[in-house]
Amino acid sequence: MRRNHARRLWVVLGALAAVCALAEGVARLLTAPLPYSAIFQLGPMLGYRFVAGAAVGFAVGADRYRVEFDDDGVIDRAGPRPEEVVILGDGVVAGLELPAERRIARIVASASRSGAVNLAVPGYGLLQEVLRLERWLATREPPRAVVVVQK
């Protein structure tokens, strides 16, 4: 008799674990944002960078929005001539958890009537920012201005 109760208990616990795992999977697929690790890839010189062409959903309170990275792994290019002003910085400057209209490239482009590109990456220090700028300029015309935001 005791064996029967123990077996039933294990069946119930197993079923409960399966339901919890299924609910977790559904929540991750439908509502939960991807972890930050899904938008970064390791690299030899900079340590890591944004994944080119990646997209991730963010939820801040009740607001949900999507951040997409272009083919260069850039979060924002804004304005009619987006490469006139290059912005470098860390996660605060990248503004991943902000809607697009509140990120720095859009604000600078609007204020300058030219354009801006945001090359900021969370966790980058000054050396990584300079290396990223060097790589960026290797295939482009020099910008009119470079803005480095440091704490």
Secondary structure, DSSP 8 states (H G I E B T S, - for coil): -HHHHHHHHHHHHHHHHHHHHHHHHHHHHHTS---GGGGEEEETTTEEEE-TT-EEEEEETTEEEEEE--TTS-SEEESSSTTSEEEE-SHHHHTTTS-GGGSHHHHHHHHHSS-EEE---TT--HHHHHHHHHHHHTTS---SEEEE---
